[in-house]
Amino acid sequence: MNSRENQPFPLRTPDLGDTDKIELVKWLVGQGESVQEGQEIVELVTDKAAFPVESPYNGVLLEIKVKAGSIVKKDEVLGILEIKA
């Protein structure tokens, strides 16, 4: 059993380099849906490129904290993942 199982894990905006504007374009999964490790779950866009963010664990997307269309900052909590085995 994974010692992190059933623990909430904050999904954060990754470091996308030297950019001031990062837009959360869309969620690729909905709140309450199961996700697999490595599955793309949210798409971010800067003035240079689109960046899909992958789930670091198997789990369930418990909560979406930032709506599509929002501008986010590096390390901002986008959502909460509950880790599952």
VMD Tcl script that builds the backbone (N, CA, C; Angstrom):
set m [mol new atoms 255]
animate dup $m
set s [atomselect $m all]
$s set {name element resname resid chain x y z} {
  {N N MET 1 A 0.842 -1.183 0.000}
  {CA C MET 1 A 0.000 0.000 0.000}
  {C C MET 1 A 0.889 1.249 0.000}
  {N N ASN 2 A 0.533 2.175 -0.826}
  {CA C ASN 2 A 1.267 3.434 -0.913}
  {C C ASN 2 A 0.995 4.243 0.351}
  {N N SER 3 A 2.027 4.715 1.025}
  {CA C SER 3 A 1.847 5.483 2.265}
  {C C SER 3 A 1.139 6.811 2.025}
  {N N ARG 4 A 1.084 7.254 0.771}
  {CA C ARG 4 A 0.402 8.513 0.451}
  {C C ARG 4 A -1.056 8.282 0.052}
  {N N GLU 5 A -1.472 7.012 -0.049}
  {CA C GLU 5 A -2.826 6.714 -0.508}
  {C C GLU 5 A -3.872 7.415 0.347}
  {N N ASN 6 A -4.906 7.917 -0.334}
  {CA C ASN 6 A -6.027 8.647 0.269}
  {C C ASN 6 A -5.649 10.015 0.828}
  {N N GLN 7 A -4.434 10.453 0.581}
  {CA C GLN 7 A -4.021 11.783 1.038}
  {C C GLN 7 A -4.287 12.802 -0.067}
  {N N PRO 8 A -4.715 13.998 0.298}
  {CA C PRO 8 A -4.873 15.045 -0.714}
  {C C PRO 8 A -3.501 15.548 -1.165}
  {N N PHE 9 A -3.383 15.791 -2.462}
  {CA C PHE 9 A -2.131 16.267 -3.047}
  {C C PHE 9 A -2.446 17.498 -3.892}
  {N N PRO 10 A -1.840 18.650 -3.589}
  {CA C PRO 10 A -2.122 19.852 -4.382}
  {C C PRO 10 A -1.433 19.804 -5.744}
  {N N LEU 11 A -2.219 19.979 -6.797}
  {CA C LEU 11 A -1.668 20.092 -8.150}
  {C C LEU 11 A -1.316 21.552 -8.367}
  {N N ARG 12 A -0.060 21.822 -8.641}
  {CA C ARG 12 A 0.413 23.202 -8.741}
  {C C ARG 12 A 0.876 23.533 -10.158}
  {N N THR 13 A 0.853 24.818 -10.473}
  {CA C THR 13 A 1.395 25.292 -11.744}
  {C C THR 13 A 2.894 25.012 -11.747}
  {N N PRO 14 A 3.376 24.296 -12.754}
  {CA C PRO 14 A 4.823 24.039 -12.816}
  {C C PRO 14 A 5.593 25.284 -13.216}
  {N N ASP 15 A 6.901 25.227 -13.055}
  {CA C ASP 15 A 7.777 26.317 -13.495}
  {C C ASP 15 A 7.895 26.212 -15.011}
  {N N LEU 16 A 7.334 27.184 -15.724}
  {CA C LEU 16 A 7.353 27.176 -17.186}
  {C C LEU 16 A 8.356 28.177 -17.747}
  {N N GLY 17 A 9.312 28.546 -16.928}
  {CA C GLY 17 A 10.343 29.468 -17.396}
  {C C GLY 17 A 9.974 30.908 -17.120}
  {N N ASP 18 A 10.632 31.788 -17.832}
  {CA C ASP 18 A 10.482 33.224 -17.604}
  {C C ASP 18 A 9.262 33.761 -18.349}
  {N N THR 19 A 8.096 33.635 -17.730}
  {CA C THR 19 A 6.868 34.138 -18.330}
  {C C THR 19 A 5.982 34.737 -17.247}
  {N N ASP 20 A 5.329 35.827 -17.579}
  {CA C ASP 20 A 4.455 36.495 -16.614}
  {C C ASP 20 A 3.006 36.064 -16.757}
  {N N LYS 21 A 2.666 35.555 -17.928}
  {CA C LYS 21 A 1.260 35.213 -18.173}
  {C C LYS 21 A 1.125 33.731 -18.485}
  {N N ILE 22 A 0.442 33.001 -17.604}
  {CA C ILE 22 A 0.134 31.592 -17.807}
  {C C ILE 22 A -1.382 31.469 -17.702}
  {N N GLU 23 A -2.008 30.968 -18.751}
  {CA C GLU 23 A -3.463 30.801 -18.735}
  {C C GLU 23 A -3.816 29.332 -18.602}
  {N N LEU 24 A -4.747 29.034 -17.687}
  {CA C LEU 24 A -5.299 27.694 -17.595}
  {C C LEU 24 A -6.397 27.636 -18.662}
  {N N VAL 25 A -6.112 26.932 -19.754}
  {CA C VAL 25 A -7.017 26.916 -20.898}
  {C C VAL 25 A -8.197 25.975 -20.654}
  {N N LYS 26 A -7.892 24.741 -20.225}
  {CA C LYS 26 A -8.993 23.813 -19.975}
  {C C LYS 26 A -8.555 22.652 -19.102}
  {N N TRP 27 A -9.521 22.133 -18.372}
  {CA C TRP 27 A -9.360 20.898 -17.618}
  {C C TRP 27 A -9.693 19.750 -18.558}
  {N N LEU 28 A -8.864 18.735 -18.572}
  {CA C LEU 28 A -9.071 17.586 -19.443}
  {C C LEU 28 A -9.832 16.474 -18.730}
  {N N VAL 29 A -10.001 16.611 -17.416}
  {CA C VAL 29 A -10.831 15.707 -16.614}
  {C C VAL 29 A -11.708 16.566 -15.712}
  {N N GLY 30 A -12.797 16.018 -15.280}
  {CA C GLY 30 A -13.709 16.750 -14.415}
  {C C GLY 30 A -13.510 16.422 -12.951}
  {N N GLN 31 A -14.028 17.303 -12.112}
  {CA C GLN 31 A -13.972 17.081 -10.669}
  {C C GLN 31 A -14.687 15.761 -10.353}
  {N N GLY 32 A -14.044 14.935 -9.513}
  {CA C GLY 32 A -14.614 13.649 -9.134}
  {C C GLY 32 A -14.206 12.498 -10.039}
  {N N GLU 33 A -13.514 12.802 -11.145}
  {CA C GLU 33 A -13.095 11.752 -12.073}
  {C C GLU 33 A -11.767 11.131 -11.648}
  {N N SER 34 A -11.626 9.855 -11.970}
  {CA C SER 34 A -10.375 9.136 -11.714}
  {C C SER 34 A -9.336 9.516 -12.759}
  {N N VAL 35 A -8.077 9.545 -12.333}
  {CA C VAL 35 A -6.963 9.824 -13.239}
  {C C VAL 35 A -5.861 8.803 -13.003}
  {N N GLN 36 A -5.072 8.583 -14.026}
  {CA C GLN 36 A -3.939 7.668 -13.945}
  {C C GLN 36 A -2.640 8.466 -13.920}
  {N N GLU 37 A -1.638 7.934 -13.267}
  {CA C GLU 37 A -0.325 8.586 -13.270}
  {C C GLU 37 A 0.125 8.784 -14.710}
  {N N GLY 38 A 0.560 9.997 -15.037}
  {CA C GLY 38 A 1.024 10.320 -16.380}
  {C C GLY 38 A -0.068 10.818 -17.315}
  {N N GLN 39 A -1.332 10.730 -16.879}
  {CA C GLN 39 A -2.445 11.215 -17.704}
  {C C GLN 39 A -2.466 12.741 -17.713}
  {N N GLU 40 A -2.668 13.318 -18.876}
  {CA C GLU 40 A -2.781 14.773 -18.967}
  {C C GLU 40 A -4.115 15.191 -18.352}
  {N N ILE 41 A -4.052 16.149 -17.402}
  {CA C ILE 41 A -5.282 16.521 -16.697}
  {C C ILE 41 A -5.670 17.987 -16.859}
  {N N VAL 42 A -4.701 18.839 -17.203}
  {CA C VAL 42 A -5.011 20.259 -17.382}
  {C C VAL 42 A -4.048 20.829 -18.421}
  {N N GLU 43 A -4.542 21.811 -19.171}
  {CA C GLU 43 A -3.703 22.424 -20.197}
  {C C GLU 43 A -3.453 23.891 -19.865}
  {N N LEU 44 A -2.175 24.257 -19.845}
  {CA C LEU 44 A -1.751 25.634 -19.605}
  {C C LEU 44 A -1.133 26.189 -20.879}
  {N N VAL 45 A -1.273 27.500 -21.078}
  {CA C VAL 45 A -0.697 28.141 -22.254}
  {C C VAL 45 A 0.036 29.411 -21.817}
  {N N THR 46 A 1.237 29.602 -22.370}
  {CA C THR 46 A 1.966 30.858 -22.183}
  {C C THR 46 A 1.971 31.564 -23.532}
  {N N ASP 47 A 2.657 32.689 -23.623}
  {CA C ASP 47 A 2.749 33.384 -24.905}
  {C C ASP 47 A 3.600 32.614 -25.905}
  {N N LYS 48 A 4.281 31.561 -25.446}
  {CA C LYS 48 A 5.184 30.811 -26.316}
  {C C LYS 48 A 4.668 29.432 -26.710}
  {N N ALA 49 A 3.923 28.751 -25.813}
  {CA C ALA 49 A 3.532 27.363 -26.093}
  {C C ALA 49 A 2.433 26.877 -25.159}
  {N N ALA 50 A 1.851 25.735 -25.537}
  {CA C ALA 50 A 0.876 25.047 -24.688}
  {C C ALA 50 A 1.612 23.981 -23.881}
  {N N PHE 51 A 1.206 23.821 -22.637}
  {CA C PHE 51 A 1.842 22.860 -21.742}
  {C C PHE 51 A 0.788 22.005 -21.056}
  {N N PRO 52 A 0.665 20.715 -21.450}
  {CA C PRO 52 A -0.227 19.845 -20.693}
  {C C PRO 52 A 0.439 19.473 -19.371}
  {N N VAL 53 A -0.355 19.412 -18.310}
  {CA C VAL 53 A 0.155 19.008 -17.000}
  {C C VAL 53 A -0.360 17.603 -16.722}
  {N N GLU 54 A 0.558 16.715 -16.370}
  {CA C GLU 54 A 0.208 15.321 -16.116}
  {C C GLU 54 A -0.005 15.075 -14.628}
  {N N SER 55 A -0.822 14.073 -14.340}
  {CA C SER 55 A -1.031 13.667 -12.954}
  {C C SER 55 A 0.218 12.940 -12.444}
  {N N PRO 56 A 0.708 13.313 -11.270}
  {CA C PRO 56 A 1.884 12.631 -10.728}
  {C C PRO 56 A 1.545 11.282 -10.079}
  {N N TYR 57 A 0.269 11.013 -9.857}
  {CA C TYR 57 A -0.176 9.794 -9.178}
  {C C TYR 57 A -1.484 9.298 -9.781}
  {N N ASN 58 A -1.823 8.033 -9.511}
  {CA C ASN 58 A -3.176 7.542 -9.741}
  {C C ASN 58 A -4.044 8.167 -8.668}
  {N N GLY 59 A -5.268 8.541 -9.007}
  {CA C GLY 59 A -6.124 9.129 -7.990}
  {C C GLY 59 A -7.436 9.634 -8.532}
  {N N VAL 60 A -8.032 10.542 -7.771}
  {CA C VAL 60 A -9.299 11.172 -8.129}
  {C C VAL 60 A -9.106 12.681 -8.000}
  {N N LEU 61 A -9.571 13.418 -8.997}
  {CA C LEU 61 A -9.513 14.878 -8.925}
  {C C LEU 61 A -10.621 15.335 -7.983}
  {N N LEU 62 A -10.249 15.597 -6.737}
  {CA C LEU 62 A -11.221 15.956 -5.698}
  {C C LEU 62 A -11.824 17.328 -5.898}
  {N N GLU 63 A -10.982 18.278 -6.264}
  {CA C GLU 63 A -11.455 19.661 -6.324}
  {C C GLU 63 A -10.704 20.437 -7.393}
  {N N ILE 64 A -11.441 21.218 -8.161}
  {CA C ILE 64 A -10.841 22.155 -9.110}
  {C C ILE 64 A -10.852 23.521 -8.436}
  {N N LYS 65 A -9.682 24.098 -8.253}
  {CA C LYS 65 A -9.555 25.383 -7.555}
  {C C LYS 65 A -9.520 26.582 -8.503}
  {N N VAL 66 A -9.105 26.348 -9.753}
  {CA C VAL 66 A -8.968 27.430 -10.724}
  {C C VAL 66 A -9.784 27.077 -11.968}
  {N N LYS 67 A -10.637 27.976 -12.372}
  {CA C LYS 67 A -11.491 27.746 -13.538}
  {C C LYS 67 A -10.735 27.970 -14.840}
  {N N ALA 68 A -11.195 27.280 -15.888}
  {CA C ALA 68 A -10.647 27.482 -17.232}
  {C C ALA 68 A -10.789 28.948 -17.615}
  {N N GLY 69 A -9.758 29.471 -18.272}
  {CA C GLY 69 A -9.748 30.866 -18.681}
  {C C GLY 69 A -9.043 31.779 -17.695}
  {N N SER 70 A -8.667 31.247 -16.546}
  {CA C SER 70 A -8.003 32.049 -15.516}
  {C C SER 70 A -6.507 32.183 -15.795}
  {N N ILE 71 A -5.943 33.296 -15.358}
  {CA C ILE 71 A -4.494 33.501 -15.398}
  {C C ILE 71 A -3.942 33.025 -14.055}
  {N N VAL 72 A -2.898 32.193 -14.109}
  {CA C VAL 72 A -2.328 31.611 -12.889}
  {C C VAL 72 A -0.857 31.985 -12.762}
  {N N LYS 73 A -0.338 31.807 -11.566}
  {CA C LYS 73 A 1.075 32.072 -11.279}
  {C C LYS 73 A 1.803 30.753 -11.056}
  {N N LYS 74 A 3.113 30.793 -11.206}
  {CA C LYS 74 A 3.948 29.635 -10.910}
  {C C LYS 74 A 3.677 29.181 -9.474}
  {N N ASP 75 A 3.520 27.884 -9.287}
  {CA C ASP 75 A 3.340 27.232 -7.988}
  {C C ASP 75 A 1.937 27.452 -7.382}
  {N N GLU 76 A 1.019 28.047 -8.133}
  {CA C GLU 76 A -0.358 28.222 -7.648}
  {C C GLU 76 A -1.066 26.874 -7.629}
  {N N VAL 77 A -1.899 26.630 -6.611}
  {CA C VAL 77 A -2.657 25.380 -6.525}
  {C C VAL 77 A -3.810 25.451 -7.528}
  {N N LEU 78 A -3.801 24.509 -8.485}
  {CA C LEU 78 A -4.828 24.449 -9.523}
  {C C LEU 78 A -5.994 23.562 -9.106}
  {N N GLY 79 A -5.669 22.507 -8.377}
  {CA C GLY 79 A -6.677 21.556 -7.945}
  {C C GLY 79 A -6.107 20.629 -6.887}
  {N N ILE 80 A -6.977 19.775 -6.357}
  {CA C ILE 80 A -6.575 18.819 -5.327}
  {C C ILE 80 A -6.829 17.402 -5.833}
  {N N LEU 81 A -5.798 16.576 -5.776}
  {CA C LEU 81 A -5.864 15.175 -6.189}
  {C C LEU 81 A -5.849 14.299 -4.947}
  {N N GLU 82 A -6.764 13.328 -4.880}
  {CA C GLU 82 A -6.688 12.332 -3.807}
  {C C GLU 82 A -5.950 11.129 -4.379}
  {N N ILE 83 A -4.848 10.770 -3.768}
  {CA C ILE 83 A -3.991 9.687 -4.257}
  {C C ILE 83 A -4.638 8.342 -3.958}
  {N N LYS 84 A -4.673 7.480 -4.981}
  {CA C LYS 84 A -5.208 6.109 -4.870}
  {C C LYS 84 A -4.161 5.139 -5.376}
  {N N ALA 85 A -4.276 3.903 -4.942}
  {CA C ALA 85 A -3.335 2.854 -5.392}
  {C C ALA 85 A -3.588 2.463 -6.827}
}
mol reanalyze $m
mol bondsrecalc $m
mol representation Tube
mol addrep $m
